[in-house]
């Protein structure tokens, strides 16, 4: 019976170590993705398109998209008008606001991922070290008692 309990404990220890390694690998990938998102937040946000469905990569493309779309982005309280009636200054202001919002959203999500995945790696690493040491101690105890 003691041998069965020993096998169950050993299986538990190795299973925890295996799972923590998998969790760390997944978290490392999430951290890498978040770092890449931080390096280019505009492309990370829906492939470079904002909430209006217009490209945020540069103003000229945004303006071209606005002229193609019959529904221009409207400031709060404005009445609907054709895209070609919105001035470049107003269109630039809308573009900058949408761009800043997209960058802020990506930065927030990336930082949340970095912190969450970092903490997950720390917890998994602690669990791994504790269980690995416990397994190594279990393996040395029977050898020491058998010799004594």
Backbone as CSV, one residue per row, in Angstrom:
resi,resn,N_x,N_y,N_z,CA_x,CA_y,CA_z,C_x,C_y,C_z
1,UNK,0.824,-1.195,0.000,0.000,0.000,0.000,0.863,1.252,0.000
2,UNK,1.978,1.164,0.739,2.880,2.310,0.804,3.486,2.598,-0.567
3,UNK,3.714,1.537,-1.326,4.292,1.700,-2.665,3.302,2.385,-3.607
4,UNK,2.016,2.085,-3.493,0.981,2.731,-4.317,0.885,4.210,-3.955
5,UNK,0.894,4.511,-2.648,0.852,5.913,-2.221,2.075,6.678,-2.710
6,UNK,3.207,6.000,-2.709,4.434,6.627,-3.191,4.331,6.948,-4.680
7,UNK,3.761,6.038,-5.451,3.585,6.257,-6.900,2.592,7.386,-7.177
8,UNK,1.532,7.441,-6.380,0.532,8.511,-6.550,1.178,9.864,-6.259
9,UNK,1.951,9.943,-5.190,2.621,11.193,-4.842,3.619,11.589,-5.929
10,UNK,4.349,10.617,-6.423,5.325,10.895,-7.470,4.633,11.364,-8.754
11,UNK,3.545,10.693,-9.109,2.780,11.089,-10.300,2.237,12.502,-10.140
12,UNK,1.723,12.818,-8.954,1.216,14.163,-8.680,2.334,15.190,-8.854
13,UNK,3.483,14.943,-8.280,4.606,15.886,-8.344,5.056,16.144,-9.773
14,UNK,5.213,15.065,-10.548,5.640,15.241,-11.935,4.551,15.901,-12.778
15,UNK,3.281,15.624,-12.482,2.183,16.260,-13.218,2.171,17.768,-12.970
16,UNK,2.366,18.172,-11.721,2.415,19.599,-11.411,3.586,20.255,-12.136
17,UNK,4.735,19.627,-12.125,5.900,20.183,-12.817,5.641,20.304,-14.318
18,UNK,5.041,19.293,-14.908,4.736,19.302,-16.344,3.751,20.431,-16.679
19,UNK,2.712,20.561,-15.886,1.701,21.598,-16.135,2.302,22.994,-15.975
20,UNK,3.157,23.185,-14.984,3.762,24.505,-14.801,4.672,24.871,-15.967
21,UNK,5.363,23.901,-16.534,6.196,24.177,-17.709,5.315,24.613,-18.880
22,UNK,4.198,23.944,-19.086,3.283,24.318,-20.172,2.724,25.721,-19.936
23,UNK,2.335,26.023,-18.715,1.807,27.355,-18.383,2.870,28.419,-18.647
24,UNK,4.103,28.144,-18.281,5.178,29.111,-18.527,5.403,29.331,-20.020
25,UNK,5.366,28.263,-20.808,5.551,28.413,-22.255,4.433,29.246,-22.881
26,UNK,3.213,29.008,-22.481,2.080,29.782,-23.006,2.197,31.243,-22.565
27,UNK,2.595,31.474,-21.333,2.738,32.838,-20.829,3.863,33.581,-21.533
28,UNK,4.945,32.888,-21.833,6.056,33.513,-22.562,5.589,33.955,-23.946
29,UNK,4.769,33.140,-24.596,4.231,33.510,-25.899,3.325,34.726,-25.779
30,UNK,2.508,34.785,-24.738,1.637,35.945,-24.524,2.454,37.207,-24.270
31,UNK,3.527,37.088,-23.531,4.400,38.234,-23.282,5.043,38.706,-24.579
32,UNK,5.501,37.775,-25.396,6.096,38.155,-26.682,5.074,38.874,-27.558
33,UNK,3.842,38.378,-27.601,2.797,39.044,-28.385,2.525,40.451,-27.872
34,UNK,2.472,40.617,-26.554,2.206,41.932,-25.970,3.339,42.906,-26.277
35,UNK,4.565,42.436,-26.230,5.707,43.299,-26.555,5.640,43.729,-28.016
36,UNK,5.300,42.815,-28.891,5.168,43.157,-30.308,4.032,44.155,-30.505
37,UNK,2.916,43.973,-29.805,1.809,44.926,-29.891,2.236,46.314,-29.432
38,UNK,3.062,46.389,-28.406,3.533,47.687,-27.916,4.459,48.369,-28.910
39,UNK,5.184,47.604,-29.713,6.091,48.214,-30.677,5.343,48.849,-31.844
40,UNK,4.160,48.348,-32.180,3.358,48.918,-33.268,1.881,48.826,-32.923
41,UNK,1.409,49.701,-32.028,0.027,49.585,-31.553,-1.031,49.798,-32.629
42,UNK,-0.730,50.583,-33.640,-1.737,50.834,-34.685,-2.035,49.553,-35.451
43,UNK,-1.033,48.825,-35.829,-1.275,47.577,-36.570,-1.856,46.494,-35.670
44,UNK,-1.569,46.583,-34.377,-2.120,45.608,-33.429,-3.621,45.810,-33.260
45,UNK,-4.088,47.031,-33.456,-5.515,47.345,-33.294,-6.253,46.994,-34.575
46,UNK,-6.888,45.855,-34.597,-7.744,45.416,-35.717,-7.046,45.559,-37.059
47,UNK,-5.792,45.218,-37.118,-5.066,45.250,-38.381,-4.814,46.649,-38.906
48,UNK,-4.854,47.652,-38.048,-4.586,49.017,-38.465,-5.834,49.828,-38.762
49,UNK,-6.999,49.257,-38.464,-8.261,49.957,-38.710,-8.910,50.316,-37.389
50,UNK,-9.458,51.509,-37.330,-10.101,51.982,-36.114,-11.548,51.541,-36.034
51,UNK,-12.250,52.084,-35.043,-13.659,51.726,-34.836,-14.530,52.140,-36.015
52,UNK,-14.121,53.182,-36.721,-14.918,53.640,-37.862,-14.717,52.755,-39.084
53,UNK,-13.778,51.843,-39.012,-13.482,50.980,-40.156,-12.516,51.608,-41.131
54,UNK,-11.945,52.720,-40.745,-10.993,53.429,-41.612,-9.566,53.166,-41.144
55,UNK,-8.661,53.161,-42.097,-7.260,52.908,-41.790,-6.693,54.019,-40.917
56,UNK,-5.921,53.631,-39.908,-5.277,54.596,-39.027,-3.772,54.652,-39.252
57,UNK,-3.295,53.989,-40.314,-1.858,53.948,-40.554,-1.303,55.324,-40.904
58,UNK,-2.048,56.134,-41.666,-1.662,57.521,-41.901,-2.891,58.338,-42.304
59,UNK,-2.764,59.651,-42.207,-3.908,60.519,-42.416,-4.422,60.472,-43.855
60,UNK,-3.534,60.376,-44.815,-3.963,60.392,-46.223,-4.857,59.190,-46.544
61,UNK,-4.507,58.033,-46.028,-5.334,56.836,-46.253,-6.660,56.982,-45.512
62,UNK,-6.619,57.535,-44.306,-7.838,57.779,-43.538,-8.755,58.725,-44.311
63,UNK,-8.195,59.784,-44.870,-8.962,60.765,-45.634,-9.568,60.124,-46.880
64,UNK,-8.793,59.297,-47.555,-9.292,58.594,-48.732,-10.454,57.676,-48.360
65,UNK,-10.307,56.950,-47.253,-11.400,56.092,-46.776,-12.634,56.919,-46.422
66,UNK,-12.429,58.092,-45.816,-13.550,58.952,-45.434,-14.287,59.470,-46.663
67,UNK,-13.569,59.767,-47.728,-14.220,60.258,-48.955,-14.938,59.139,-49.697
68,UNK,-14.488,57.920,-49.529,-15.183,56.778,-50.152,-16.447,56.414,-49.397
69,UNK,-16.426,56.615,-48.076,-17.555,56.252,-47.225,-18.563,57.395,-47.218
70,UNK,-19.814,57.127,-47.551,-20.801,58.210,-47.563,-21.135,58.726,-46.167
71,UNK,-20.816,57.943,-45.130,-21.078,58.378,-43.756,-19.763,58.797,-43.125
72,UNK,-19.494,60.095,-43.036,-18.222,60.529,-42.445,-18.233,60.362,-40.935
73,UNK,-17.061,60.350,-40.326,-17.041,60.355,-38.865,-17.574,61.692,-38.408
74,UNK,-18.475,61.667,-37.463,-19.111,62.896,-37.028,-18.675,63.282,-35.630
75,UNK,-18.382,64.567,-35.427,-18.138,65.018,-34.069,-19.433,64.961,-33.272
76,UNK,-19.331,64.942,-31.967,-20.510,64.850,-31.111,-21.413,66.051,-31.363
77,UNK,-22.699,65.799,-31.596,-23.667,66.858,-31.807,-23.770,67.353,-33.237
78,UNK,-22.969,66.801,-34.134,-22.998,67.257,-35.526,-24.117,66.563,-36.278
79,UNK,-24.544,67.175,-37.346,-25.571,66.583,-38.191,-24.902,65.833,-39.328
80,UNK,-25.541,64.778,-39.844,-24.938,64.025,-40.930,-24.686,64.901,-42.150
81,UNK,-23.543,64.710,-42.769,-23.182,65.434,-43.993,-22.368,64.500,-44.864
82,UNK,-22.130,64.913,-46.060,-21.300,64.101,-46.950,-19.844,64.215,-46.517
83,UNK,-19.061,63.169,-46.791,-17.657,63.146,-46.371,-16.870,64.269,-47.017
84,UNK,-17.235,64.665,-48.236,-16.459,65.698,-48.902,-16.754,67.088,-48.354
85,UNK,-17.762,67.223,-47.480,-18.055,68.527,-46.873,-17.331,68.720,-45.554
86,UNK,-16.738,67.665,-45.017,-15.968,67.776,-43.779,-14.597,68.330,-44.141
87,UNK,-14.189,69.379,-43.444,-12.907,70.006,-43.764,-11.751,69.090,-43.368
88,UNK,-10.605,69.344,-43.990,-9.410,68.560,-43.667,-8.991,68.751,-42.213
89,UNK,-9.204,69.951,-41.706,-8.836,70.222,-40.307,-9.697,69.374,-39.377
90,UNK,-11.017,69.341,-39.641,-11.917,68.548,-38.811,-11.622,67.060,-38.978
91,UNK,-11.369,66.629,-40.213,-11.044,65.231,-40.477,-9.742,64.844,-39.775
92,UNK,-8.764,65.750,-39.770,-7.484,65.491,-39.097,-7.725,65.344,-37.590
93,UNK,-8.577,66.199,-37.023,-8.874,66.119,-35.598,-9.535,64.785,-35.257
94,UNK,-10.469,64.354,-36.089,-11.137,63.071,-35.867,-10.154,61.909,-36.001
95,UNK,-9.280,62.005,-36.992,-8.262,60.977,-37.208,-7.345,60.862,-35.988
96,UNK,-6.850,61.995,-35.498,-5.954,61.992,-34.339,-6.645,61.432,-33.105
97,UNK,-7.917,61.792,-32.916,-8.649,61.293,-31.748,-8.840,59.782,-31.838
98,UNK,-9.229,59.291,-33.008,-9.431,57.844,-33.167,-8.111,57.094,-33.047
99,UNK,-7.054,57.681,-33.583,-5.729,57.061,-33.510,-5.251,56.977,-32.056
100,UNK,-5.397,58.058,-31.303,-4.984,58.054,-29.899,-5.787,57.043,-29.085
101,UNK,-7.072,56.943,-29.381,-7.903,55.973,-28.679,-7.445,54.546,-28.987
102,UNK,-7.146,54.264,-30.252,-6.686,52.927,-30.637,-5.352,52.601,-29.973
103,UNK,-4.431,53.561,-29.958,-3.126,53.339,-29.323,-3.301,53.101,-27.823
104,UNK,-4.154,53.892,-27.185,-4.407,53.721,-25.758,-5.003,52.363,-25.440
105,UNK,-5.936,51.911,-26.271,-6.550,50.594,-26.061,-5.523,49.475,-26.169
106,UNK,-4.675,49.548,-27.182,-3.664,48.502,-27.380,-2.660,48.519,-26.225
107,UNK,-2.233,49.704,-25.818,-1.273,49.788,-24.708,-1.858,49.214,-23.424
108,UNK,-3.119,49.529,-23.154,-3.751,49.000,-21.948,-3.813,47.476,-21.993
109,UNK,-4.286,46.919,-23.111,-4.384,45.455,-23.221,-3.012,44.794,-23.142
110,UNK,-2.007,45.410,-23.774,-0.657,44.835,-23.758,-0.071,44.864,-22.349
111,UNK,-0.258,45.959,-21.637,0.264,46.037,-20.265,-0.454,45.044,-19.351
112,UNK,-1.765,44.896,-19.547,-2.524,43.921,-18.755,-2.004,42.507,-19.033
113,UNK,-1.720,42.213,-20.291,-1.185,40.898,-20.653,0.211,40.699,-20.072
114,UNK,1.058,41.730,-20.171,2.416,41.618,-19.628,2.399,41.353,-18.123
115,UNK,1.585,42.091,-17.403,1.531,41.923,-15.943,0.911,40.580,-15.576
116,UNK,-0.204,40.236,-16.200,-0.869,38.964,-15.898,-0.003,37.766,-16.235
117,UNK,0.597,37.772,-17.418,1.447,36.642,-17.812,2.726,36.591,-16.988
118,UNK,3.253,37.752,-16.638,4.443,37.777,-15.787,4.170,37.173,-14.425
119,UNK,3.045,37.542,-13.829,2.667,36.962,-12.537,2.420,35.460,-12.655
120,UNK,1.796,35.053,-13.754,1.554,33.628,-13.970,2.870,32.854,-14.076
121,UNK,3.856,33.434,-14.729,5.168,32.787,-14.832,5.808,32.675,-13.447
122,UNK,5.717,33.735,-12.657,6.314,33.707,-11.315,5.654,32.627,-10.456
123,UNK,4.326,32.570,-10.463,3.619,31.558,-9.664,3.950,30.153,-10.166
124,UNK,3.947,29.970,-11.493,4.263,28.646,-12.049,5.696,28.244,-11.716
125,UNK,6.606,29.208,-11.768,8.000,28.911,-11.442,8.149,28.510,-9.977
126,UNK,7.455,29.207,-9.087,7.505,28.850,-7.666,6.934,27.442,-7.452
127,UNK,5.782,27.166,-8.059,5.190,25.822,-7.936,6.132,24.751,-8.488
128,UNK,6.763,25.045,-9.616,7.685,24.081,-10.209,8.853,23.798,-9.267
129,UNK,9.483,24.855,-8.759,10.654,24.680,-7.891,10.279,23.925,-6.617
130,UNK,9.163,24.293,-6.003,8.738,23.624,-4.768,8.489,22.135,-5.020
131,UNK,7.769,21.822,-6.078,7.449,20.415,-6.351,8.674,19.630,-6.821
132,UNK,9.539,20.281,-7.591,10.743,19.580,-8.062,11.654,19.243,-6.887
133,UNK,11.831,20.192,-5.970,12.642,19.912,-4.776,12.006,18.824,-3.927
134,UNK,10.685,18.877,-3.777,9.974,17.858,-3.006,10.183,16.479,-3.627
135,UNK,10.110,16.403,-4.962,10.337,15.112,-5.637,11.769,14.626,-5.428
136,UNK,12.725,15.515,-5.520,14.124,15.123,-5.341,14.386,14.671,-3.901
137,UNK,13.762,15.341,-2.932,13.905,14.914,-1.541,13.262,13.548,-1.318
138,UNK,12.135,13.298,-1.934,11.455,12.004,-1.814,12.323,10.890,-2.400
139,UNK,13.031,11.205,-3.477,13.865,10.191,-4.110,15.094,9.878,-3.265
140,UNK,15.576,10.832,-2.509,16.798,10.588,-1.699,16.480,9.975,-0.341
141,UNK,15.277,10.148,0.187,14.925,9.598,1.505,14.947,8.071,1.518
142,UNK,14.332,7.360,0.549,14.401,5.901,0.603,15.823,5.364,0.492
143,UNK,16.661,6.021,-0.286,18.038,5.559,-0.424,18.784,5.740,0.898
144,UNK,18.538,6.807,1.605,19.222,7.061,2.881,18.729,6.084,3.957
145,UNK,17.436,5.791,3.981,16.937,4.867,5.005,17.335,3.428,4.694
146,UNK,17.475,3.099,3.441,17.880,1.736,3.068,19.341,1.501,3.448
147,UNK,20.142,2.534,3.335,21.571,2.385,3.659,21.784,2.336,5.175
148,UNK,20.893,2.964,5.946,21.075,3.042,7.384,20.538,1.915,8.112
